[in-house]
Structures are given as structure tokens and as C-alpha cells.
Amino acid sequence: MSSKEVKTALKSARDAIRNKEYKEALKHCKTVLKQEKNNYNAWVFIGVAAAELEQPDQAQSAYKKAAELEPDQLLAWQGLANLYEKYNHINAKDDLPGVYQKLLDLYESVDKQKWCDVCKKLVDLYYQEKKHLEVARTWHKLIKTRQEQGAENEELHQLWRKLTQFLAESTEDQNNETQQLLFTAFENALGLSDKIPSEDHQVLYRHFIQSLSKFPHESARLKKACEGMINIYPTVQYPLEVLCLHLIESGNLTDEGQQYCCRLVEMDSKSGPGLIGLGIKALQDKKYEDAVRNLTEETLFFVIVFILLGLKESPVCTSGWYHLAEAQVKMHRPKEAVLSCSQALKIVDNLGASGNSLYQRNLCLHLKAEALIKLSDYDSSEEAIRTLDQISDADNIPGLLVLKSLAYRNKGSFDEAAKIMEDLLSSYPDLAEVHALEALIHFTKKDYLQAEKCFQRALEKDTEVAEYHYQLGLTYWFMGEETRKDKTKALTHFLKAARLDTYMGKVFCYLGHYYRDVVGDKNRARGCYRKAFELDDTDAESGAAAVDLSVELEDMEMALAILTTVTQKASAGTAKWAWLRRGLYYLKAGQHSQAVADLQAALRADPKDFNCWESLGEAYLSRGGYTTALKSFTKASELNPESIYSVFKVAAIQQILGKYKEAVAQYQMIIKKKEDYVPALKGLGECHLMMAKAALVDYLDGKAVDYIEKALEYFTCALQHRADVSCLWKLAGDACTCLYAVAPSKVNVHVLGVLLGQKEGKQVLKKNELLHLGGRCYGRALKLMSTSNTWCDLGINYYRQAQHLAETGSNMNDLKELLEKSLHVWYWKLCPCSALFHQINPVRTN
């Protein structure tokens, strides 16, 4: 085939393609290739026809062959690009960027518009494949080209903005070059904005700042961007918030930063970053009044309030939680500090590993361990050790080793604590906290002399540490009576500790002990206890002491105010000491229902406190709840079998309920433990007297005599110990008079000689002798305490004696004398007594 024929065949192929006769085109091309197998146009036409016939593999091969033959010709590359764009070919993802790149090279000198179009396509492809650096570089070339072509500022602005949109979504995956290209894009886009200020410009600025805030190393650029936006948009909070948060998190909250925070709070009184920043700055400068401005009390409490309010609005501020914990530690609130540190650590862990986050994590772990150690209990100490083990290079930092030793000491592992301490002493002999650690270990072992020396060495190296003064004061307090009373010892160091740390509640508690136990100044002691309790409302010892002293000083209003404040805030099962004391107050005041409610609350806090159960029993008893009172006292006696009082109250209630045999059994248990317990002896006598009266009603005279004999025995034993108690003599008189209705032949009662004025032995008394003894007992009772009831009983006794003489036909003179005595008592001691004779009618007559 001649050259002319080849040209004719190619023309026919082109016409066939134009007429969409693709198969015919293929035939013409194959004819050409038989003669010229490297004919560029034939391969291109095959690619076109095959693509239209949906034969992408054949089309791809044809285009590639043509491109190999003439790599600087456009048609094959254009065909490949169109093919890859039309079909999701297996090689398209890998090959298309190269095709576009070749087209860019070919278009660059011949067609700038097409070059730009291909460039945009290539960027879209890179963007889909998340090749951020290639996106940035290619788009930068596009913008440069358009600048060279003299593009308008608006177009360039849109191009720079488009680049920010490409890159801003995935800043975490970008390398430094890509990040810098992104920030350059933002800066150029902002600079080319035609309307400043405007909503569109403001949104762009916000996105720029958002991107910068993700990179800690771009601190200067972020600050500059925020200040730039603040200058243009002075009423917009966003740049101020970001700048304040950045300064807080970077730990670089200067006076200038404080001004930003103040400005932010002025714009929004609930601004999280503003409040957090003001709180932290006040904490750092120890100028608490600056943080609260118009508030009068200079206290860390308001610093905490500021930070808490800020964290409510900005809960993911790591530095906010850390500095909140720091303030809580300074205020001796370790439980709250542990929670704040845990929250900060959670945020740091969510942010991922970086140099700054690792530093923040170590700070939070350090502070958390310190707070846990202040809690002192075993579980907290265990957690403190685990926390310290998570800190980088903790074994080479003396301060952390001191904390670890303290944790071992708190959990009782003294060998481990001592080993760390000894290593520290040899490596850091000039460190004050190491000597303080040694002192604490000696203190724990009650080696107070060595503890004193070590604390003194620690104070020589650092005299401004409140904890050292407090611990040395505590050492003197436990060393002995002499150092406790010596003003230059315990008191001096407690006062120094209180001056150096006005939030240390425990030192005010011991100052209270000093003024109460040593000086005897109850008013000053109460003031110290109140201060201690105000600083730490979980300090039950201080709170209880303040209340008890208020009661002693007859300031019940103050005592009740403290107790009410505590109980109102107390959750279920807490503040036992307050519930118990208020319950006792209500019990004493006769407000029995309130007393029961408070004592029940105290028992919810400690259901095994037998004292609470006894007090609850008293409250039930006071309002007439004998059954519930009996259950309470029974529970108290089960919890403390050695408590005589609980058993006595059980017996006394059983006696009231008429369960005399059960009561006798309980009283007998007490007598076995304590023979001279007069209330139990009295109770036994009363129970037997009541059983005797019941027996008389049932005509069981023999039983009644036996019961009276027992009753007189117990009353006599009680009188041996307490002959000065009027009621015991009266009860003995009642027992002697009780058998007045029993036949004389049945009354032969064995009475202890002591009751008859004899030193020992027993004597059998007949009825007349027994009645006569009853009169004598009433007489003794009246000498000790004159009451109308006893005079009445004496008159009745005289009457019964006279009645007995009349029945037995005794001497009339004796009878007359007894009647005169009886009438004398009635009319002179008890007059008017018109109903007297109705009262003395016998229960029954023989």
C-alpha cells in the first residue's frame, strides 16, 4: 500500500468515526497497520473507535501504543484521559495522574486554559486519594499560572479559598510542608478578600484560626491570627476564646492573657475560657481578690468557682481541670482533686500522643498521686503507686520518689518506704522533703525524738512549708504532756502552720485541742474547731467538738445551726455524728418524732453503733413506743453484750409491759455481771412485788408470800448499797404492807437481818411484825424525802396494823394508838382528803 493509500484509509477511518461507524473505522485502521504498524494516527483512531464500542481494554492498549510511538503528541494522551474518566478501568486510578501530568507538560506552552482545566482535574484526583501534599503543590502551580496570566483578585481569592477547603478537612494527616501551604493559602485568601469586614471574611478567618489551633507549634502564628481578627471584629468572641484557651493550655497566661480573659468575660459573663483563665491567673499570682473583684472574701474558694463555671462552658480544657485540681489540693480537698485530675487525664488520652500532651499527662498524674496520698487510706495509696508508675522517668525524680515512699507508708509497707527514703538520703542529702519523709517514717513508728530531729532539719532547709510545721507540732503533741503544754513546742508550730496555710483545717483542729485540753479556754477552742470545720466539712472530729463545746457554753443556737447545715447537705448514710447529736438534742428538748428521724439517719450511716440504738430506744420510749423501744435496746445489747444499760432498759420495758418473768430474767443477767447494780436490784424487787399483787388477785396466797419474801430480799440488797434513796424504803414498805389481806397463819416471811437493824442472818416475821416493819420503812423514806404519797401509804399502813389487831383481839390500847396515828397522818398531813376512806377499802376481806 502506497503512502497515498494509507492517507486515504486514515481519512476513511476518520469519516467513519465522524459518522459513528466505529467498526468500519476499525477495519480501515487495521488495513493501515498492516502496512505501517507504528502509524500513530491509526492507533489513536483504534482507541477512539474501541472506546465508543465499549471495548476499554482495546482502547487503552491502542492509546498507550500511540503514546509510546509519539509521546509528545496530545491526541493519545487526551484519549487516555477521556477513557479513564469515562470508565472505571482497573488501571485508571494508578495511570490517570500520570496521564494528567503529561497533558500538563504538553499544554503548558500551547494552551494555558486547557492546562488549568487539567490541573483542576488532577487536584480533584489527588484530593480523592488523600494525597494532600500533591494537592497543595499542584494547586499552588495553578494559582501561580493564573497570577502570571493576570487573573483578577476575586478569582485568585476563590482559588486560594478552594485550596483551604481541600486541605482544612484533614490537617491531622498532613506533613509540615502541606500545613505551611495551607496556612499560606488562608493568609492569601484573607488578604485578597474584597469586602473587609464581612460575614464571608469572618467565616474564613474563623476557619484559619481553627486550623492553626490544631498545631501547638504554630503558637506565634495563632496568636497573630487571633489578634488580627480581634482588631477587625472587636465584638466577636471566637478569636478571644481561642486565644485564651491557647494561652491557658500552653501554660503561658501572662498579664496580657489576663486582659484578654477579662475582655472576654465582659462580653460574656459565662464565657468558659474567660472564667478559667481568670481563675488560673489568680491562682498563679495568689491574688484571689483579683479573681473575685467585687467579692469581699479573699479565698481559693472563688478561684475554684471561676474555674468550675468556665469548665461548665468549656469541658475539654485540660489545663482548666488541672488547675482546678491544683486549687483543690491547696484547699485540702483531695477527693475532689482526684476527680478533676482524672477528668484532665481522660481529655489528654483522647487527644492522642504528642510532646505537649505527654507533658500535660505527667503533670496530671503527679498531681493525682499527690491528692491520693493525702487521702491516706490503703486503696488510695495503692492507686497512688499505680499512678506514679505511669509517669515518664518517675524513678529518677526525687519528688516523685518521696510521694511513692509516702504511699508505701500509708499502706503499711514500712520496709519499702524506708528503702526509698534511705536511697534518697544518700542521693539528695540537702533536699528538705527527704528529711521530712524520714521524719514521717519515724513518727509512724512513734519514735518522736528522731522525728523531731528530722523535721527540724527539714525546716532548716525550707522554713516556709506549713506541712513541716504542722507535723513537728503533731510530734510534740504526741511526745508527752510536757511538750504538749510547752507554748514554744506544739502551739508555736501549729500557729506557724496556720499562718503559712490558712486552708489547713487539721491544724486548726489541733489548735482547738490545745485551747480546750491545755488552756481550758472553751470559747477560743470552739472558734478553732469551727474554723477547721468550715475549711473541711468532712472533718467529723472538728464539727463534733464545735457542737459539743457550743452545748457546754449553752449556745444551743450555734450548735443547732452547725448540725442543721451538715444534715441538710448530707447524703444518705453519711454525717452520723451530726445526726446523732441533733437527735439527742431533740430528745432532750422533748421533740421525740424529730429525735427518732435523726437517730434513724445516724443508724443508716453506722447500723452497728450500739450507742445509736440505745439513743433511738430512748426516743421511742419517750413517745410511748414501748415495742419499738424494746427492739432498739435488744439490738443494742446484741451489738454490745457487755452493755449493762441496754439489758437494763430491755428489762425495764418488759416490766412496764407486764412481762415480769422475762424482766426478771434480764435483771438476773445484770446481777450476775454486777451484783451491786442498784437499778437492777430495784427492778427485781418491783417485779416480784407486782407478781405478788397478781397472785393475791388470783387467791394464790402462798405464791404471794414467796414473791414478797423475794422482793424484800432484793430491796434490802439495794438498800445496803444505797440507803439514801427514799424510793427503795418506800418500796420495802409497800412489800411489807401488801400482805395485809392474807391470813396471819400464812404469813411467815424470811427477812434479811440488815433490814431489821441486825448485821447478818435472816429472821422470820409474822404478819403483825411485817406490817410494823412496813411502817418503819415508810418512816425512813419520809425522813429522806417527804411526799404526800408516802404519807398516805404510811397512814394506810397504820390502818392495816390496827385492822390486824382488831381481827386478832389484841390489846385495845395498842389498837387505839394505831388508829390515832393513822387519823393524825390523814388529817394533819394529807388534809383535805375527803375520799381517803374510799382509797383504803380492802381488796378483799378474810
DRENZA-971444 format. One record per residue (C-alpha): x, y negated, z negated. Coordinates in steps of 0.2 Angstrom, whole numbers. Layout:
<nodes>
xx  yy  zz
X  Y  Z
...
</nodes>
This chain:
<nodes>
xx  yy  zz
0  0  0
7  -17  5
8  -32  -6
-7  -39  3
-17  -24  0
-13  -25  -19
-19  -43  -19
-35  -38  -11
-38  -24  -23
-35  -36  -38
-47  -48  -30
-60  -35  -28
-57  -29  -46
-59  -47  -52
-75  -49  -42
-82  -33  -49
-79  -39  -67
-87  -55  -62
-102  -45  -56
-101  -34  -71
-97  -19  -61
-84  -13  -73
-82  5  -67
-79  -2  -49
-66  -13  -56
-58  1  -65
-57  10  -48
-48  -5  -40
-36  -6  -54
-31  12  -53
-28  10  -35
-16  -4  -38
-7  5  -52
-4  20  -40
7  8  -30
13  -3  -44
12  5  -61
18  -11  -70
6  -23  -62
2  -35  -76
-15  -41  -69
-21  -23  -66
-18  -18  -84
-27  -34  -90
-42  -30  -79
-42  -12  -85
-43  -19  -103
-57  -31  -99
-67  -18  -90
-64  -4  -103
-69  -16  -117
-86  -20  -108
-89  -2  -105
-86  0  -124
-70  10  -122
-60  1  -135
-46  13  -136
-43  12  -117
-45  -7  -118
-32  -8  -132
-19  3  -123
-21  -7  -107
-19  -24  -116
-4  -18  -125
4  -11  -109
1  -28  -101
8  -37  -116
24  -26  -116
26  -30  -97
24  -49  -99
25  -53  -117
25  -72  -114
8  -71  -104
-8  -76  -113
-21  -65  -105
-16  -49  -113
-14  -57  -130
-31  -66  -128
-39  -49  -123
-32  -40  -138
-38  -54  -149
-55  -53  -142
-55  -34  -143
-50  -34  -161
-63  -47  -165
-77  -38  -156
-73  -20  -163
-68  -15  -180
-54  -5  -172
-43  6  -183
-28  -4  -179
-37  -21  -179
-33  -25  -197
-14  -22  -195
-12  -28  -177
-23  -44  -177
-12  -55  -187
2  -52  -176
-8  -55  -160
-14  -72  -168
4  -76  -172
9  -73  -154
-5  -83  -147
0  -97  -159
18  -96  -151
11  -97  -134
-2  -110  -137
10  -122  -147
17  -130  -132
2  -129  -120
-14  -131  -129
-15  -139  -146
-33  -137  -148
-33  -118  -145
-18  -117  -156
-28  -125  -170
-43  -113  -167
-32  -98  -168
-23  -105  -183
-40  -106  -192
-44  -88  -187
-28  -82  -193
-30  -91  -210
-48  -83  -212
-40  -66  -209
-26  -69  -222
-39  -75  -234
-49  -59  -232
-34  -49  -235
-30  -60  -250
-13  -65  -243
-13  -81  -252
5  -87  -248
2  -84  -229
-15  -94  -230
-6  -108  -238
9  -109  -226
-2  -107  -211
-15  -120  -216
-1  -132  -220
6  -130  -202
-12  -133  -196
-13  -149  -206
4  -155  -200
-1  -152  -182
-16  -162  -184
-7  -176  -193
5  -176  -178
-10  -177  -166
-16  -192  -176
-31  -185  -184
-42  -196  -194
-41  -197  -213
-58  -189  -215
-53  -174  -205
-37  -172  -215
-46  -174  -231
-58  -160  -226
-43  -149  -221
-34  -151  -237
-50  -148  -247
-53  -132  -237
-36  -126  -242
-40  -129  -261
-56  -119  -258
-46  -105  -250
-33  -105  -265
-43  -110  -280
-53  -94  -282
-38  -83  -286
-25  -93  -295
-20  -79  -306
-13  -68  -292
-3  -82  -284
16  -84  -285
24  -101  -288
25  -107  -270
7  -104  -267
2  -113  -283
13  -128  -278
5  -128  -261
-12  -128  -270
-8  -142  -281
-1  -152  -266
-17  -149  -257
-28  -155  -271
-17  -171  -273
-18  -175  -254
-37  -171  -254
-39  -183  -268
-28  -196  -260
-37  -196  -244
-55  -197  -251
-63  -212  -243
-75  -215  -257
-67  -218  -274
-76  -217  -287
-89  -205  -280
-98  -189  -285
-89  -179  -272
-72  -186  -278
-76  -182  -296
-80  -164  -292
-64  -162  -283
-54  -170  -297
-63  -158  -309
-58  -143  -298
-40  -149  -298
-39  -150  -317
-47  -133  -319
-34  -126  -308
-20  -134  -317
-27  -129  -334
-24  -111  -329
-5  -113  -329
4  -118  -346
20  -123  -337
11  -137  -327
8  -146  -343
15  -163  -337
5  -162  -320
-11  -158  -330
-8  -172  -342
-5  -184  -327
-21  -177  -318
-32  -179  -333
-26  -197  -337
-29  -201  -318
-47  -195  -319
-49  -204  -336
-44  -220  -328
-56  -219  -313
-70  -211  -323
-69  -218  -341
-86  -212  -346
-84  -194  -341
-80  -182  -355
-72  -167  -345
-54  -174  -342
-54  -179  -360
-60  -162  -366
-47  -153  -355
-33  -164  -361
-37  -162  -379
-39  -144  -378
-22  -143  -369
-14  -153  -382
-21  -143  -396
-16  -126  -388
1  -132  -384
4  -137  -402
8  -155  -396
-6  -165  -404
3  -182  -406
-4  -199  -411
-9  -202  -393
-18  -185  -393
-27  -190  -408
-33  -206  -399
-40  -195  -385
-49  -185  -398
-56  -200  -407
-62  -207  -390
-70  -190  -386
-79  -189  -402
-85  -207  -400
-93  -202  -383
-100  -186  -390
-101  -183  -409
-102  -164  -407
-88  -163  -395
-79  -146  -399
-61  -151  -393
-63  -168  -401
-68  -162  -418
-55  -148  -418
-41  -160  -413
-46  -172  -427
-46  -158  -440
-29  -151  -434
-21  -168  -434
-27  -172  -451
-21  -155  -457
-4  -158  -450
-2  -175  -457
-10  -171  -473
-21  -187  -471
-38  -179  -475
-46  -196  -477
-42  -200  -458
-52  -184  -453
-67  -189  -463
-66  -208  -461
-82  -214  -470
-82  -199  -482
-75  -203  -499
-68  -186  -505
-51  -183  -499
-51  -164  -497
-47  -150  -485
-65  -145  -485
-69  -158  -472
-55  -153  -461
-62  -136  -461
-79  -143  -457
-72  -153  -442
-64  -138  -435
-79  -127  -438
-90  -139  -429
-78  -140  -415
-77  -121  -413
-96  -120  -413
-94  -130  -396
-78  -123  -390
-77  -105  -397
-62  -99  -387
-50  -112  -393
-36  -101  -400
-27  -115  -409
-44  -120  -417
-46  -103  -425
-28  -103  -430
-28  -120  -438
-45  -116  -447
-36  -101  -454
-22  -111  -459
-33  -124  -469
-42  -109  -477
-26  -102  -483
-21  -119  -490
-38  -119  -499
-35  -102  -506
-50  -94  -496
-40  -78  -489
-56  -68  -484
-62  -82  -473
-44  -85  -466
-43  -66  -461
-59  -68  -451
-53  -83  -442
-36  -75  -438
-45  -60  -431
-55  -71  -420
-40  -80  -414
-31  -63  -410
-47  -57  -400
-46  -73  -389
-27  -71  -387
-29  -52  -382
-42  -57  -369
-31  -70  -361
-18  -57  -357
1  -56  -360
11  -72  -357
25  -81  -366
14  -93  -374
0  -81  -379
14  -69  -386
20  -84  -397
2  -88  -402
-1  -70  -406
14  -68  -418
8  -84  -427
-9  -77  -430
-3  -61  -435
9  -69  -448
-5  -80  -455
-17  -65  -456
-4  -55  -465
-1  -69  -477
-20  -70  -481
-22  -51  -483
-8  -51  -496
-17  -65  -506
-32  -53  -507
-21  -41  -517
-31  -26  -516
-25  -9  -509
-34  -9  -492
-30  -27  -488
-11  -23  -492
-12  -8  -481
-19  -19  -467
-6  -32  -470
8  -20  -467
0  -14  -451
-2  -32  -446
16  -36  -449
22  -21  -439
13  -29  -424
24  -44  -424
39  -45  -412
56  -43  -421
47  -43  -438
61  -33  -447
74  -47  -443
64  -62  -450
66  -64  -469
49  -72  -472
40  -58  -464
51  -45  -474
46  -54  -490
27  -53  -485
30  -34  -482
38  -32  -499
24  -41  -507
11  -30  -498
20  -14  -504
20  -21  -522
1  -25  -521
-2  -7  -516
9  0  -530
23  6  -519
36  -2  -530
51  8  -523
48  2  -505
45  -16  -512
61  -15  -522
72  -8  -507
66  -23  -496
69  -35  -510
87  -29  -513
91  -29  -494
85  -47  -493
95  -52  -509
111  -46  -501
107  -54  -484
99  -70  -489
105  -74  -507
101  -93  -505
83  -90  -500
71  -96  -513
57  -85  -508
68  -69  -510
71  -74  -528
53  -77  -531
50  -60  -524
62  -52  -536
53  -61  -550
36  -55  -545
43  -37  -545
50  -39  -562
33  -47  -568
24  -32  -561
35  -21  -572
31  -33  -587
50  -37  -588
45  -55  -592
63  -61  -597
70  -55  -580
55  -63  -571
58  -79  -580
76  -80  -574
72  -76  -556
58  -89  -555
70  -102  -562
82  -98  -548
69  -99  -535
64  -116  -542
82  -122  -542
82  -119  -523
64  -126  -520
56  -135  -534
41  -141  -524
32  -124  -522
16  -123  -533
16  -104  -532
33  -103  -541
27  -115  -555
11  -105  -557
20  -88  -558
33  -94  -570
18  -102  -581
10  -85  -580
26  -76  -585
27  -87  -601
8  -84  -604
11  -65  -605
28  -66  -613
21  -69  -630
12  -80  -642
27  -92  -645
29  -96  -626
11  -97  -623
9  -111  -636
25  -120  -632
20  -135  -622
36  -135  -612
33  -117  -606
17  -111  -599
7  -128  -600
21  -138  -591
22  -126  -576
3  -124  -575
2  -143  -574
16  -144  -561
7  -131  -550
-9  -140  -552
-1  -157  -546
8  -148  -531
-8  -139  -526
-24  -146  -531
-33  -132  -522
-26  -118  -533
-41  -113  -543
-32  -99  -553
-20  -112  -561
-35  -122  -567
-42  -106  -574
-26  -103  -585
-26  -122  -590
-44  -118  -596
-37  -103  -606
-24  -114  -613
-35  -128  -619
-48  -115  -626
-37  -102  -634
-22  -113  -639
-28  -130  -642
-46  -127  -646
-52  -141  -635
-68  -134  -628
-73  -149  -618
-56  -150  -609
-56  -131  -607
-73  -132  -599
-68  -146  -587
-53  -135  -581
-65  -120  -579
-77  -130  -569
-63  -136  -558
-57  -119  -555
-74  -113  -551
-78  -127  -539
-62  -123  -529
-66  -104  -529
-84  -100  -531
-80  -81  -531
-69  -83  -547
-82  -75  -559
-70  -77  -574
-69  -96  -572
-88  -98  -569
-92  -87  -584
-81  -96  -595
-88  -113  -589
-105  -107  -593
-101  -99  -610
-92  -115  -616
-107  -125  -610
-118  -114  -621
-106  -116  -635
-107  -135  -633
-126  -134  -632
-126  -141  -615
-138  -129  -608
-142  -141  -593
-125  -139  -587
-124  -120  -590
-141  -118  -581
-136  -129  -566
-120  -118  -563
-129  -102  -564
-143  -108  -553
-131  -114  -540
-122  -97  -540
-138  -87  -539
-146  -97  -525
-131  -94  -514
-128  -76  -520
-132  -61  -508
-140  -45  -514
-128  -35  -525
-116  -50  -530
-113  -63  -544
-118  -51  -558
-110  -62  -571
-122  -76  -566
-137  -66  -565
-134  -58  -582
-131  -74  -591
-146  -83  -584
-156  -68  -588
-150  -69  -606
-154  -87  -606
-172  -84  -600
-173  -70  -613
-168  -82  -627
-180  -95  -620
-195  -83  -620
-197  -83  -601
-197  -64  -600
-203  -62  -582
-188  -73  -576
-177  -63  -588
-182  -47  -580
-180  -53  -562
-162  -59  -566
-157  -44  -576
-163  -33  -562
-152  -43  -549
-137  -41  -561
-140  -22  -560
-141  -22  -542
-123  -29  -542
-117  -16  -555
-130  -2  -559
-118  6  -571
-117  -8  -583
-125  -2  -599
-125  -19  -606
-136  -25  -592
-148  -10  -595
-148  -15  -614
-152  -33  -610
-166  -28  -597
-173  -16  -610
-174  -31  -622
-183  -42  -609
-196  -28  -606
-198  -26  -624
-201  -45  -627
-215  -45  -615
-223  -29  -622
-217  -17  -609
-213  -3  -620
-212  11  -607
-201  2  -596
-190  -4  -610
-189  14  -616
-182  19  -599
-170  5  -599
-162  9  -616
-162  28  -611
-152  24  -596
-140  13  -606
-137  27  -618
-134  39  -604
-121  27  -597
-113  24  -614
-116  39  -626
-106  30  -639
-118  15  -640
-127  17  -656
-138  1  -652
-145  9  -636
-150  25  -646
-157  15  -660
-168  5  -648
-175  21  -640
-179  27  -657
-187  11  -662
-198  10  -646
-203  28  -649
-208  24  -667
-218  9  -660
-227  21  -648
-231  33  -662
-219  46  -656
-212  49  -674
-204  66  -672
-195  60  -656
-190  44  -665
-183  54  -680
-173  65  -668
-165  49  -661
-162  41  -678
-154  58  -684
-141  57  -669
-136  39  -675
-134  45  -693
-123  59  -688
-111  46  -680
-113  33  -693
-120  38  -710
-121  20  -716
-131  13  -702
-145  5  -712
-157  1  -697
-157  20  -693
-160  24  -711
-174  12  -712
-182  19  -696
-181  37  -703
-190  31  -719
-203  22  -709
-206  37  -698
-208  48  -712
-220  36  -721
-231  34  -706
-231  54  -704
-236  54  -722
-251  42  -719
-256  53  -704
-256  68  -715
-266  60  -728
-280  56  -715
-280  75  -710
-281  80  -728
-263  88  -727
-258  83  -745
-243  94  -746
-236  88  -730
-239  70  -735
-229  73  -752
-215  81  -742
-214  66  -730
-214  54  -744
-200  63  -753
-190  62  -736
-195  43  -734
-189  39  -751
-173  48  -748
-169  38  -733
-175  21  -741
-164  25  -756
-148  28  -744
-152  12  -736
-153  3  -752
-136  10  -758
-128  0  -743
-140  -15  -743
-148  -18  -760
-150  -36  -755
-163  -33  -741
-181  -36  -748
-190  -26  -735
-181  -10  -740
-188  -12  -758
-205  -16  -751
-205  0  -740
-199  10  -755
-214  3  -765
-226  7  -750
-219  25  -750
-222  27  -769
-240  19  -768
-245  29  -753
-250  45  -763
-262  36  -774
-277  46  -767
-268  63  -769
-272  74  -784
-260  72  -799
-256  91  -799
-250  90  -781
-238  75  -783
-221  81  -789
-209  71  -779
-190  73  -780
-182  56  -780
-163  51  -780
-157  45  -797
-149  30  -789
-167  23  -786
-171  26  -804
-155  17  -810
-146  33  -813
-129  36  -805
-132  53  -797
-143  68  -796
-162  69  -792
-177  68  -803
-195  75  -801
-208  61  -803
-226  64  -806
-240  53  -799
-240  40  -813
-221  39  -813
-221  37  -794
-234  23  -794
-224  15  -808
-208  16  -798
-218  8  -783
-222  -7  -794
-204  -9  -799
-198  -8  -781
-211  -22  -776
-204  -32  -790
-186  -31  -784
-192  -35  -767
-201  -51  -774
-185  -56  -783
-176  -56  -766
-190  -64  -756
-207  -70  -762
-220  -66  -749
-239  -66  -750
-240  -48  -743
-228  -41  -756
-238  -49  -770
-254  -42  -763
-245  -25  -762
-239  -27  -780
-257  -31  -786
-264  -16  -776
-250  -5  -784
-256  -11  -802
-274  -7  -797
-269  10  -792
-260  13  -808
-275  8  -818
-286  18  -807
-275  34  -810
-275  30  -829
-294  29  -829
-296  45  -820
-284  54  -832
-292  47  -848
-276  38  -853
-274  25  -867
-286  11  -864
-274  -2  -869
-262  3  -855
-277  3  -843
-282  -15  -849
-264  -21  -847
-263  -15  -829
-279  -22  -825
-274  -39  -832
-258  -38  -822
-267  -34  -806
-280  -48  -809
-266  -60  -813
-257  -56  -796
-273  -58  -786
-280  -74  -794
-264  -83  -798
-253  -78  -784
-265  -74  -770
-280  -86  -774
-291  -89  -764
-293  -71  -760
-312  -68  -759
-310  -52  -748
-297  -44  -760
-308  -30  -766
-313  -25  -748
-295  -23  -745
-291  -11  -759
-306  1  -757
-298  18  -757
-295  28  -741
-304  42  -749
-308  47  -767
-305  64  -776
</nodes>
